[in-house]
Amino acid sequence: MSDYDISTVDLTGDRYEVTQSLVRNKYAVRDDAGNVVLRGKQKMFKLKEEFPFVTGDGEDAFTVKAGGIMDVAGNYTITDAGTGEAVVVLDEDWSLFAENWTVRDPDTGEALATISSKNKVLEVLRHFVNVANLVPNKYEIRDPQGDHVGDIDGQFSLKDTYTVTIDDASDVPKEAVVAAACVLDALEDNA
């Protein structure tokens, strides 16, 4: 077990599908076999954004919580529900030209992975033209050395749906990347 694993979650595959419900920022995460491995939802009416997640069996898994009030470009801590410890921090590096997130160690701030939007032109358009939001988001996952290790690819569908693929996740915390896909979608919807 690595320092960045979540005690109640065992994501051993390399491909997951994240689907948002039609009504609100509620998410189901399925493995390759179609089994629900995580569920999460954004808590409503909170000054600080908060996303509690449970396992497919309904056991508390982890919570993603904003570091500040109405945090537009800030950090979100993933806390293990089993241990109460911070596992990683999702740090948004807001820019008009790209959506960039860094997955960091909560104590040292060391970068563990980066998640960046693939289409810079489309990201700029999203800030000015609402119709650009109809085109699914696509992100690339890189390890601290800058090597490609996976993707978060939005799909054309009625519900926001993302396929998360992690090619070589030996050092990239899967739970953080899957949670980031949900948080990215929720925050993009609110932007």
C-alpha positions in Angstrom: 0.0 0.0 0.0 1.5 3.4 -1.0 1.3 6.6 1.1 -1.4 7.8 -1.4 -3.8 4.9 -1.3 -7.1 5.3 0.4 -7.8 2.6 3.1 -11.4 1.9 2.1 -10.9 1.9 -1.7 -9.2 -0.6 -4.0 -8.9 0.6 -7.5 -6.8 -2.0 -9.3 -7.9 -1.5 -12.9 -6.5 0.9 -15.4 -9.8 2.2 -16.9 -12.9 3.7 -15.2 -16.0 5.5 -16.4 -17.3 8.5 -14.5 -20.9 9.5 -15.1 -22.8 12.5 -13.8 -26.5 12.2 -13.0 -28.8 14.4 -15.0 -30.1 16.4 -12.0 -27.0 17.6 -10.0 -23.4 17.1 -9.4 -23.8 13.4 -8.4 -21.3 10.9 -9.8 -21.0 7.1 -10.3 -17.6 5.5 -11.1 -17.6 2.1 -12.8 -14.8 -0.2 -13.4 -14.2 -2.1 -16.7 -16.7 -4.8 -15.8 -19.4 -2.1 -15.2 -19.4 -2.5 -11.4 -19.9 0.7 -9.4 -16.7 1.2 -7.4 -17.4 4.8 -6.1 -20.2 7.2 -5.8 -19.8 10.9 -5.0 -21.9 14.0 -4.8 -21.4 17.7 -4.3 -22.9 18.9 -1.0 -25.3 21.7 -1.6 -25.4 25.1 0.1 -21.8 24.8 1.5 -19.5 27.8 1.6 -16.6 25.5 0.9 -17.1 23.0 -1.9 -17.4 19.5 -0.6 -17.7 16.1 -2.3 -18.1 13.0 -0.1 -17.5 9.7 -1.8 -18.6 6.2 -0.8 -17.6 2.8 -2.1 -19.9 0.7 -4.4 -21.1 -1.0 -1.2 -22.0 2.3 0.4 -19.0 2.5 2.8 -17.5 6.0 3.4 -14.4 6.2 1.2 -13.1 9.8 1.1 -14.1 13.4 1.0 -12.8 16.1 -1.3 -13.1 19.5 0.3 -12.1 23.0 -0.9 -9.4 24.8 1.0 -11.2 28.2 0.9 -14.7 29.7 0.7 -16.1 29.6 -2.8 -12.7 28.5 -4.1 -12.6 29.2 -7.8 -8.9 28.5 -8.3 -7.5 26.9 -5.2 -6.9 23.6 -3.6 -9.0 20.6 -2.7 -7.9 18.1 -0.1 -8.8 14.4 -0.4 -9.2 13.0 3.1 -9.4 9.2 3.8 -12.7 8.4 5.6 -11.1 5.3 7.2 -8.1 7.1 8.7 -9.1 10.8 8.8 -5.8 11.6 7.1 -5.2 13.9 4.1 -4.1 11.7 1.2 -3.4 14.3 -1.5 -4.2 17.8 -2.5 -5.7 18.7 -5.9 -4.3 22.1 -6.7 -5.9 24.1 -9.5 -3.6 26.4 -11.4 -6.2 28.6 -13.0 -5.5 30.2 -16.3 -7.7 31.6 -19.1 -5.8 29.5 -21.6 -5.8 26.1 -20.0 -7.2 24.1 -17.1 -4.3 22.6 -15.1 -4.4 20.7 -11.9 -1.5 19.3 -9.8 -2.0 16.3 -7.5 0.3 17.1 -4.5 1.6 15.4 -1.4 -0.4 17.1 1.5 2.6 17.5 3.7 5.5 18.3 1.4 3.6 19.9 -1.6 5.6 17.6 -3.9 3.9 17.1 -7.3 2.7 13.5 -7.8 0.9 14.1 -11.1 -0.5 16.9 -13.3 -3.8 16.9 -15.2 -4.0 19.4 -18.1 -6.6 20.2 -20.7 -5.6 18.9 -24.1 -7.3 21.6 -26.3 -6.1 25.1 -25.3 -8.2 26.9 -28.0 -11.3 25.2 -26.7 -10.5 26.2 -23.1 -10.3 29.9 -24.1 -13.6 29.6 -26.0 -15.3 28.0 -22.9 -14.7 31.3 -21.0 -16.5 33.4 -23.6 -18.9 31.2 -25.6 -21.3 28.9 -23.8 -21.9 26.7 -26.8 -18.2 25.6 -26.4 -19.2 23.8 -23.2 -21.1 21.3 -25.4 -17.8 19.8 -26.6 -16.6 17.3 -24.1 -13.5 18.1 -22.0 -10.3 16.1 -22.6 -7.4 16.0 -20.2 -3.9 14.5 -20.1 -2.4 13.0 -17.0 1.4 13.3 -16.6 3.7 12.0 -13.9 6.2 14.4 -12.1 8.8 13.8 -14.8 6.3 15.0 -17.4 5.7 11.5 -18.9 2.2 10.7 -20.2 0.5 8.2 -17.9 -3.2 8.6 -18.8 -6.2 10.5 -20.0 -9.5 11.8 -18.8 -11.7 11.9 -22.0 -15.1 13.4 -22.1 -17.7 11.6 -24.2 -20.6 13.0 -26.2 -23.7 12.0 -24.2 -26.8 13.4 -22.4 -25.0 13.0 -19.1 -21.5 14.2 -18.5 -19.4 11.1 -19.0 -15.6 10.7 -18.8 -13.4 7.7 -19.4 -10.4 7.8 -17.1 -7.4 5.7 -18.3 -4.2 5.4 -16.3 -1.5 3.7 -18.4 1.2 3.4 -15.8 -0.1 4.2 -12.3 2.7 2.9 -10.3 3.3 6.3 -8.7 0.2 8.2 -9.7 -2.6 7.8 -7.1 -5.7 6.5 -9.0 -8.2 7.5 -6.4 -7.0 11.1 -6.7 -7.2 11.1 -10.5 -10.7 9.6 -10.5 -11.9 12.1 -7.8 -10.3 14.9 -9.9 -12.4 13.8 -12.9 -15.6 14.4 -10.8 -14.4 17.6 -9.3 -13.2 19.0 -12.7 -16.6 18.3 -14.1 -18.5 19.8 -11.2 -16.4 23.0 -11.2 -16.6 23.4 -15.0 -20.4 23.2 -14.7 -20.4 26.0 -12.1 -18.0 28.2 -14.0 
